[in-house]
Amino acid sequence: MRPTQPLFKRLKTRLAFTTKQVGKGFYRGSNVGSLGAHTRYGNYMIDWRKTRHYVVPDLKDCKLTPFVSGNIPVRERLPVDPSGNPYDRSNIDGMQYLKWWKAQNDSEYQWVLNQELQKEAEAQRQAELMAQEQGTAHQEQPTR
């Protein structure tokens, strides 16, 4: 069974272009172009001559304003830990971060701790039930 002529034309427009429909040099892309080339080792080398460089004018006397309200307080670039020292990523380990997080979010920490303790207790109960079931199943089997 074949589609009717009008339906076939509508279906044909949705199919991929062929060289019969467009010119020989047509490339169906997103008009982005390459920014570099692949090396023979599988890496990609960026050709900085092909990258886009935007020239931004001086905006000091510009009448345009940002979308952010001017009433929002400015934050420090580095947050401060509970002891008052600036937070530095280079000299922090996981445990120190958790202690800092606990000091700032004590109620949430307690909730997470309780959830973990409940999971651990449930897992222990399940293990005990499995051990009891295996023990009773072993006792019920008749010996020959």
N, CA, C and O atoms as a DFTB+ gen file, in Angstrom:
576 C
 N C O
     1  1       0.843      -1.161       0.000
     2  2       0.000       0.000       0.000
     3  2       0.901       1.241       0.000
     4  3       1.819       1.339       0.815
     5  1       0.643       2.184      -0.908
     6  2       1.455       3.375      -1.061
     7  2       0.685       4.588      -0.559
     8  3      -0.543       4.615      -0.628
     9  1       1.407       5.606      -0.047
    10  2       0.721       6.830       0.366
    11  2       0.217       7.600      -0.860
    12  3       0.736       7.446      -1.966
    13  1      -0.780       8.410      -0.641
    14  2      -1.307       9.225      -1.736
    15  2      -0.278      10.279      -2.133
    16  3       0.681      10.515      -1.399
    17  1      -0.467      10.906      -3.277
    18  2       0.500      11.873      -3.799
    19  2       0.728      13.057      -2.858
    20  3       1.886      13.392      -2.609
    21  1      -0.320      13.717      -2.314
    22  2      -0.068      14.830      -1.385
    23  2       0.634      14.388      -0.108
    24  3       1.511      15.087       0.400
    25  1       0.247      13.228       0.409
    26  2       0.881      12.724       1.625
    27  2       2.342      12.392       1.364
    28  3       3.199      12.631       2.215
    29  1       2.628      11.842       0.191
    30  2       3.996      11.493      -0.152
    31  2       4.865      12.742      -0.229
    32  3       6.017      12.716       0.206
    33  1       4.330      13.848      -0.780
    34  2       5.090      15.088      -0.855
    35  2       5.391      15.627       0.543
    36  3       6.486      16.131       0.793
    37  1       4.419      15.521       1.453
    38  2       4.640      15.999       2.818
    39  2       5.684      15.154       3.530
    40  3       6.506      15.673       4.285
    41  1       5.646      13.844       3.284
    42  2       6.643      12.963       3.899
    43  2       8.032      13.234       3.328
    44  3       9.026      13.188       4.053
    45  1       8.097      13.516       2.033
    46  2       9.380      13.726       1.379
    47  2      10.087      14.969       1.901
    48  3      11.316      15.011       1.955
    49  1       9.310      15.987       2.287
    50  2       9.944      17.204       2.793
    51  2      10.602      16.974       4.143
    52  3      11.514      17.711       4.519
    53  1      10.161      15.976       4.868
    54  2      10.748      15.713       6.187
    55  2      11.979      14.830       6.115
    56  3      12.714      14.719       7.096
    57  1      12.216      14.204       4.983
    58  2      13.367      13.319       4.859
    59  2      14.646      14.132       4.734
    60  3      14.598      15.341       4.509
    61  1      15.794      13.466       4.880
    62  2      17.082      14.145       4.808
    63  2      17.334      14.652       3.397
    64  3      16.876      14.065       2.417
    65  1      18.080      15.766       3.312
    66  2      18.433      16.306       2.004
    67  2      19.370      15.359       1.286
    68  3      20.179      14.678       1.916
    69  1      19.264      15.314      -0.023
    70  2      20.216      14.588      -0.858
    71  2      20.883      15.593      -1.777
    72  3      20.472      16.753      -1.829
    73  1      21.910      15.164      -2.507
    74  2      22.590      16.083      -3.417
    75  2      21.698      16.471      -4.587
    76  3      21.971      17.469      -5.254
    77  1      20.635      15.708      -4.857
    78  2      19.712      16.086      -5.923
    79  2      18.856      17.279      -5.496
    80  3      18.421      18.056      -6.346
    81  1      18.609      17.435      -4.209
    82  2      17.732      18.502      -3.732
    83  2      18.485      19.803      -3.499
    84  3      17.905      20.879      -3.640
    85  1      19.758      19.730      -3.146
    86  2      20.540      20.935      -2.856
    87  2      21.822      20.909      -3.667
    88  3      22.127      19.917      -4.329
    89  1      22.569      21.999      -3.616
    90  2      23.799      22.093      -4.396
    91  2      24.875      21.137      -3.925
    92  3      24.754      20.511      -2.872
    93  1      25.928      21.034      -4.717
    94  2      27.004      20.078      -4.442
    95  2      27.772      20.410      -3.169
    96  3      28.171      19.506      -2.434
    97  1      27.982      21.682      -2.904
    98  2      28.803      22.061      -1.754
    99  2      28.019      22.258      -0.478
   100  3      28.547      22.793       0.496
   101  1      26.754      21.830      -0.465
   102  2      25.930      22.061       0.714
   103  2      26.394      21.177       1.864
   104  3      26.576      19.971       1.696
   105  1      26.582      21.781       3.030
   106  2      26.924      21.035       4.236
   107  2      25.885      21.368       5.289
   108  3      25.726      22.530       5.664
   109  1      25.181      20.363       5.763
   110  2      24.135      20.599       6.744
   111  2      24.773      20.598       8.124
   112  3      25.012      19.544       8.712
   113  1      25.036      21.761       8.616
   114  2      25.647      21.907       9.919
   115  2      24.984      23.030      10.665
   116  3      23.912      23.489      10.269
   117  1      25.587      23.476      11.720
   118  2      24.992      24.545      12.524
   119  2      25.746      25.860      12.340
   120  3      25.656      26.746      13.189
   121  1      26.477      25.995      11.254
   122  2      27.228      27.208      10.935
   123  2      28.223      27.587      12.031
   124  3      28.461      28.770      12.279
   125  1      28.794      26.593      12.675
   126  2      29.735      26.865      13.754
   127  2      31.157      26.879      13.223
   128  3      31.915      27.799      13.532
   129  1      31.533      25.906      12.448
   130  2      32.895      25.825      11.946
   131  2      33.817      25.214      12.982
   132  3      33.489      25.156      14.167
   133  1      34.963      24.763      12.528
   134  2      35.895      24.113      13.444
   135  2      36.740      25.157      14.156
   136  3      37.027      26.217      13.600
   137  1      37.134      24.860      15.376
   138  2      37.999      25.744      16.143
   139  2      39.429      25.214      16.202
   140  3      40.300      25.833      16.814
   141  1      39.666      24.079      15.572
   142  2      40.995      23.490      15.602
   143  2      41.030      22.242      14.757
   144  3      40.299      22.123      13.774
   145  1      41.887      21.305      15.144
   146  2      42.026      20.065      14.376
   147  2      42.383      18.927      15.319
   148  3      42.943      19.140      16.395
   149  1      42.050      17.724      14.899
   150  2      42.410      16.529      15.657
   151  2      43.844      16.139      15.325
   152  3      44.272      16.220      14.173
   153  1      44.576      15.719      16.342
   154  2      45.940      15.252      16.113
   155  2      45.914      13.770      15.816
   156  3      44.875      13.123      15.952
   157  1      47.035      13.234      15.416
   158  2      47.065      11.803      15.102
   159  2      47.003      10.944      16.357
   160  3      46.813       9.731      16.265
   161  1      47.162      11.560      17.537
   162  2      47.092      10.832      18.791
   163  2      45.690      10.873      19.408
   164  3      45.474      10.321      20.487
   165  1      44.749      11.516      18.736
   166  2      43.379      11.565      19.232
   167  2      43.057      12.796      20.054
   168  3      41.929      12.944      20.524
   169  1      44.020      13.677      20.236
   170  2      43.754      14.914      20.973
   171  2      43.188      15.961      20.023
   172  3      43.169      15.767      18.807
   173  1      42.733      17.056      20.582
   174  2      42.192      18.145      19.779
   175  2      42.994      19.396      20.087
   176  3      43.052      19.829      21.238
   177  1      43.610      19.978      19.076
   178  2      44.416      21.187      19.234
   179  2      43.592      22.383      18.784
   180  3      43.126      22.428      17.645
   181  1      43.414      23.345      19.667
   182  2      42.653      24.540      19.330
   183  2      43.555      25.499      18.576
   184  3      44.667      25.801      19.008
   185  1      43.060      25.968      17.449
   186  2      43.761      26.978      16.677
   187  2      43.196      28.323      17.116
   188  3      42.061      28.663      16.782
   189  1      43.981      29.082      17.859
   190  2      43.486      30.314      18.461
   191  2      43.168      31.384      17.422
   192  3      42.472      32.351      17.731
   193  1      43.665      31.228      16.198
   194  2      43.294      32.162      15.143
   195  2      41.849      31.966      14.712
   196  3      41.240      32.883      14.161
   197  1      41.286      30.772      14.955
   198  2      39.910      30.476      14.546
   199  2      38.883      30.773      15.637
   200  3      37.681      30.757      15.371
   201  1      39.335      31.042      16.845
   202  2      38.390      31.294      17.933
   203  2      37.830      32.711      17.834
   204  3      38.419      33.590      17.204
   205  1      36.698      32.903      18.461
   206  2      36.057      34.213      18.435
   207  2      36.603      35.086      19.556
   208  3      36.716      34.649      20.701
   209  1      36.932      36.299      19.220
   210  2      37.420      37.267      20.193
   211  2      36.462      38.447      20.186
   212  3      36.314      39.127      19.170
   213  1      35.817      38.688      21.310
   214  2      34.837      39.756      21.398
   215  2      35.475      41.006      21.989
   216  3      36.173      40.944      23.001
   217  1      35.231      42.116      21.356
   218  2      35.740      43.393      21.836
   219  2      34.642      44.033      22.666
   220  3      33.574      44.361      22.149
   221  1      34.904      44.210      23.955
   222  2      33.920      44.774      24.872
   223  2      34.234      46.248      25.062
   224  3      35.356      46.598      25.430
   225  1      33.271      47.107      24.821
   226  2      33.538      48.541      25.005
   227  2      33.624      48.899      26.484
   228  3      33.252      48.105      27.348
   229  1      34.111      50.086      26.762
   230  2      34.193      50.584      28.138
   231  2      32.777      50.841      28.650
   232  3      32.030      51.607      28.040
   233  1      32.402      50.213      29.757
   234  2      31.035      50.291      30.264
   235  2      30.900      51.168      31.499
   236  3      29.894      51.071      32.202
   237  1      31.869      52.013      31.785
   238  2      31.801      52.826      33.004
   239  2      30.653      53.828      32.973
   240  3      29.953      53.996      33.972
   241  1      30.451      54.492      31.841
   242  2      29.391      55.493      31.749
   243  2      28.153      54.953      31.032
   244  3      27.376      55.724      30.468
   245  1      27.971      53.654      31.053
   246  2      26.843      53.039      30.351
   247  2      25.559      53.205      31.169
   248  3      25.573      53.037      32.388
   249  1      24.457      53.534      30.504
   250  2      23.182      53.735      31.189
   251  2      22.435      52.420      31.404
   252  3      21.468      52.379      32.165
   253  1      22.868      51.354      30.747
   254  2      22.217      50.059      30.928
   255  2      22.557      49.500      32.304
   256  3      23.663      49.694      32.810
   257  1      21.606      48.813      32.896
   258  2      21.818      48.220      34.221
   259  2      21.713      46.712      34.123
   260  3      21.061      46.210      33.207
   261  1      22.334      45.965      35.037
   262  2      22.226      44.507      35.008
   263  2      20.847      44.056      35.477
   264  3      20.079      44.849      36.022
   265  1      20.546      42.805      35.266
   266  2      19.268      42.247      35.691
   267  2      19.224      41.984      37.189
   268  3      18.158      41.688      37.729
   269  1      20.355      42.085      37.867
   270  2      20.420      41.828      39.299
   271  2      20.160      43.135      40.042
   272  3      20.679      44.187      39.669
   273  1      19.369      43.057      41.073
   274  2      19.042      44.248      41.848
   275  2      20.278      44.757      42.573
   276  3      21.144      43.979      42.972
   277  1      20.348      46.052      42.734
   278  2      21.457      46.643      43.472
   279  2      21.302      46.497      44.967
   280  3      22.228      46.824      45.709
   281  1      20.149      46.012      45.442
   282  2      19.903      45.850      46.874
   283  2      20.468      44.555      47.427
   284  3      20.473      44.360      48.643
   285  1      20.937      43.675      46.576
   286  2      21.478      42.400      47.037
   287  2      22.839      42.651      47.672
   288  3      23.686      43.305      47.063
   289  1      23.069      42.141      48.894
   290  2      24.362      42.380      49.545
   291  2      25.494      41.643      48.831
   292  3      25.304      40.553      48.290
   293  1      26.646      42.249      48.841
   294  2      27.821      41.660      48.198
   295  2      28.451      40.675      49.172
   296  3      28.699      41.008      50.330
   297  1      28.709      39.456      48.693
   298  2      29.342      38.447      49.533
   299  2      30.850      38.531      49.413
   300  3      31.390      39.044      48.433
   301  1      31.516      38.016      50.432
   302  2      32.974      37.909      50.356
   303  2      33.322      36.836      49.338
   304  3      32.536      35.924      49.084
   305  1      34.497      36.955      48.768
   306  2      34.897      35.952      47.789
   307  2      35.199      34.620      48.465
   308  3      34.877      33.562      47.925
   309  1      35.806      34.668      49.628
   310  2      36.103      33.433      50.344
   311  2      35.199      33.333      51.560
   312  3      35.220      34.230      52.403
   313  1      34.405      32.274      51.684
   314  2      33.602      32.113      52.889
   315  2      34.487      31.875      54.106
   316  3      35.643      31.471      53.975
   317  1      33.949      32.122      55.261
   318  2      34.716      31.997      56.503
   319  2      34.241      30.760      57.238
   320  3      33.039      30.514      57.336
   321  1      35.191      29.970      57.761
   322  2      34.820      28.782      58.523
   323  2      34.418      29.185      59.942
   324  3      34.586      30.346      60.317
   325  1      33.887      28.246      60.744
   326  2      33.396      28.600      62.081
   327  2      34.438      29.224      62.992
   328  3      34.085      29.987      63.892
   329  1      35.724      28.919      62.782
   330  2      36.753      29.502      63.645
   331  2      37.111      30.924      63.228
   332  3      37.905      31.574      63.908
   333  1      36.545      31.430      62.120
   334  2      36.805      32.793      61.689
   335  2      37.882      32.921      60.638
   336  3      38.140      34.019      60.145
   337  1      38.521      31.804      60.284
   338  2      39.559      31.841      59.255
   339  2      38.918      31.754      57.870
   340  3      37.876      31.117      57.712
   341  1      39.532      32.390      56.862
   342  2      38.966      32.257      55.517
   343  2      39.069      30.822      55.025
   344  3      40.077      30.151      55.244
   345  1      38.029      30.363      54.365
   346  2      37.979      29.012      53.823
   347  2      38.935      28.912      52.650
   348  3      38.836      29.687      51.699
   349  1      39.856      27.968      52.709
   350  2      40.835      27.783      51.647
   351  2      40.781      26.334      51.206
   352  3      40.984      25.431      52.018
   353  1      40.509      26.099      49.929
   354  2      40.351      24.731      49.430
   355  2      41.646      23.941      49.465
   356  3      41.617      22.714      49.556
   357  1      42.769      24.615      49.394
   358  2      44.035      23.889      49.276
   359  2      44.408      23.157      50.564
   360  3      45.085      22.130      50.505
   361  1      43.986      23.652      51.718
   362  2      44.411      23.011      52.965
   363  2      43.230      22.430      53.741
   364  3      43.243      22.444      54.972
   365  1      42.227      21.928      53.057
   366  2      41.069      21.354      53.745
   367  2      40.952      19.890      53.336
   368  3      41.169      19.533      52.179
   369  1      40.607      19.060      54.299
   370  2      40.344      17.668      53.987
   371  2      38.855      17.399      54.203
   372  3      38.122      18.284      54.643
   373  1      38.416      16.209      53.902
   374  2      37.002      15.873      53.972
   375  2      36.440      15.989      55.373
   376  3      35.322      16.470      55.556
   377  1      37.198      15.555      56.362
   378  2      36.708      15.576      57.736
   379  2      36.538      17.009      58.231
   380  3      35.567      17.317      58.922
   381  1      37.468      17.877      57.884
   382  2      37.356      19.271      58.291
   383  2      36.122      19.910      57.648
   384  3      35.425      20.698      58.288
   385  1      35.852      19.572      56.388
   386  2      34.668      20.108      55.718
   387  2      33.400      19.619      56.407
   388  3      32.466      20.396      56.605
   389  1      33.356      18.327      56.779
   390  2      32.169      17.791      57.452
   391  2      31.948      18.463      58.814
   392  3      30.812      18.728      59.207
   393  1      33.044      18.733      59.526
   394  2      32.904      19.424      60.808
   395  2      32.366      20.841      60.603
   396  3      31.536      21.314      61.380
   397  1      32.839      21.506      59.564
   398  2      32.370      22.852      59.242
   399  2      30.895      22.835      58.871
   400  3      30.121      23.693      59.296
   401  1      30.515      21.821      58.052
   402  2      29.126      21.688      57.635
   403  2      28.228      21.397      58.840
   404  3      27.127      21.938      58.941
   405  1      28.699      20.540      59.755
   406  2      27.916      20.206      60.944
   407  2      27.706      21.445      61.808
   408  3      26.624      21.642      62.360
   409  1      28.734      22.279      61.927
   410  2      28.607      23.483      62.750
   411  2      27.580      24.443      62.171
   412  3      26.889      25.128      62.925
   413  1      27.465      24.507      60.857
   414  2      26.515      25.429      60.242
   415  2      25.125      24.834      60.077
   416  3      24.146      25.577      60.015
   417  1      25.016      23.505      60.002
   418  2      23.737      22.847      59.734
   419  2      23.479      21.754      60.765
   420  3      23.319      20.588      60.405
   421  1      23.439      22.119      62.026
   422  2      23.339      21.100      63.071
   423  2      22.036      20.311      62.993
   424  3      22.058      19.091      63.155
   425  1      20.907      20.966      62.750
   426  2      19.631      20.238      62.705
   427  2      19.603      19.282      61.515
   428  3      19.115      18.158      61.632
   429  1      20.121      19.721      60.382
   430  2      20.160      18.844      59.218
   431  2      21.126      17.689      59.447
   432  3      20.872      16.562      59.020
   433  1      22.243      17.977      60.127
   434  2      23.204      16.927      60.436
   435  2      22.565      15.861      61.316
   436  3      22.753      14.666      61.089
   437  1      21.808      16.297      62.324
   438  2      21.148      15.337      63.204
   439  2      20.160      14.481      62.434
   440  3      20.057      13.278      62.672
   441  1      19.419      15.110      61.491
   442  2      18.447      14.370      60.699
   443  2      19.147      13.325      59.838
   444  3      18.704      12.178      59.768
   445  1      20.253      13.722      59.172
   446  2      21.008      12.788      58.333
   447  2      21.587      11.667      59.181
   448  3      21.548      10.503      58.782
   449  1      22.121      12.008      60.344
   450  2      22.688      11.004      61.238
   451  2      21.624      10.004      61.672
   452  3      21.869       8.798      61.677
   453  1      20.433      10.503      62.041
   454  2      19.340       9.607      62.442
   455  2      18.917       8.704      61.299
   456  3      18.644       7.523      61.515
   457  1      18.856       9.240      60.079
   458  2      18.487       8.419      58.922
   459  2      19.509       7.303      58.712
   460  3      19.137       6.159      58.454
   461  1      20.790       7.634      58.822
   462  2      21.828       6.622      58.633
   463  2      21.770       5.560      59.733
   464  3      21.965       4.376      59.460
   465  1      21.501       5.978      60.977
   466  2      21.389       5.009      62.073
   467  2      20.188       4.092      61.876
   468  3      20.263       2.898      62.169
   469  1      19.076       4.645      61.380
   470  2      17.900       3.820      61.112
   471  2      18.185       2.814      59.999
   472  3      17.774       1.657      60.093
   473  1      18.879       3.241      58.953
   474  2      19.226       2.320      57.867
   475  2      20.117       1.197      58.385
   476  3      19.946       0.033      58.023
   477  1      21.070       1.566      59.237
   478  2      21.991       0.566      59.779
   479  2      21.247      -0.428      60.670
   480  3      21.507      -1.630      60.615
   481  1      20.324       0.073      61.489
   482  2      19.549      -0.818      62.361
   483  2      18.647      -1.734      61.535
   484  3      18.497      -2.913      61.856
   485  1      18.045      -1.194      60.471
   486  2      17.185      -2.011      59.607
   487  2      17.993      -3.104      58.913
   488  3      17.530      -4.238      58.795
   489  1      19.190      -2.770      58.458
   490  2      20.049      -3.760      57.811
   491  2      20.450      -4.847      58.803
   492  3      20.517      -6.024      58.448
   493  1      20.716      -4.447      60.049
   494  2      21.078      -5.437      61.069
   495  2      19.901      -6.359      61.373
   496  3      20.078      -7.568      61.522
   497  1      18.681      -5.781      61.467
   498  2      17.487      -6.605      61.692
   499  2      17.267      -7.582      60.546
   500  3      16.928      -8.744      60.771
   501  1      17.460      -7.113      59.325
   502  2      17.292      -7.991      58.162
   503  2      18.310      -9.134      58.196
   504  3      17.980     -10.274      57.868
   505  1      19.532      -8.830      58.590
   506  2      20.564      -9.869      58.673
   507  2      20.214     -10.895      59.751
   508  3      20.414     -12.094      59.561
   509  1      19.690     -10.415      60.886
   510  2      19.286     -11.340      61.947
   511  2      18.129     -12.219      61.500
   512  3      18.126     -13.419      61.777
   513  1      17.148     -11.646      60.812
   514  2      16.021     -12.437      60.309
   515  2      16.488     -13.488      59.313
   516  3      16.024     -14.627      59.346
   517  1      17.407     -13.111      58.424
   518  2      17.931     -14.071      57.448
   519  2      18.664     -15.204      58.154
   520  3      18.550     -16.366      57.766
   521  1      19.424     -14.853      59.201
   522  2      20.153     -15.886      59.944
   523  2      19.182     -16.820      60.651
   524  3      19.400     -18.032      60.672
   525  1      18.113     -16.279      61.231
   526  2      17.113     -17.109      61.900
   527  2      16.398     -18.009      60.905
   528  3      16.171     -19.185      61.190
   529  1      16.037     -17.472      59.731
   530  2      15.352     -18.281      58.723
   531  2      16.248     -19.400      58.218
   532  3      15.783     -20.519      58.004
   533  1      17.516     -19.110      58.027
   534  2      18.444     -20.149      57.583
   535  2      18.645     -21.203      58.662
   536  3      18.784     -22.391      58.369
   537  1      18.659     -20.753      59.919
   538  2      18.826     -21.710      61.015
   539  2      17.612     -22.604      61.168
   540  3      17.769     -23.806      61.382
   541  1      16.402     -22.059      61.066
   542  2      15.183     -22.879      61.185
   543  2      15.021     -23.760      59.973
   544  3      14.549     -24.889      60.110
   545  1      15.389     -23.301      58.788
   546  2      15.283     -24.119      57.590
   547  2      16.259     -25.283      57.672
   548  3      15.949     -26.381      57.212
   549  1      17.432     -25.058      58.250
   550  2      18.427     -26.114      58.384
   551  2      17.950     -27.150      59.398
   552  3      18.207     -28.340      59.221
   553  1      17.251     -26.717      60.471
   554  2      16.755     -27.638      61.476
   555  2      15.564     -28.448      60.957
   556  3      15.402     -29.602      61.354
   557  1      14.743     -27.892      60.101
   558  2      13.540     -28.582      59.621
   559  2      13.861     -29.666      58.613
   560  3      13.068     -30.593      58.447
   561  1      14.989     -29.585      57.939
   562  2      15.315     -30.599      56.924
   563  2      15.625     -31.909      57.632
   564  3      16.436     -31.949      58.557
   565  1      14.980     -32.970      57.194
   566  2      15.263     -34.286      57.819
   567  2      16.617     -34.803      57.356
   568  3      17.030     -34.588      56.216
   569  1      17.289     -35.482      58.258
   570  2      18.591     -36.078      57.916
   571  2      18.345     -37.483      57.440
   572  3      17.450     -38.155      57.954
   573  1      19.094     -37.944      56.491
   574  2      18.897     -39.300      55.953
   575  2      19.981     -40.236      56.379
   576  3      19.962     -41.411      56.012
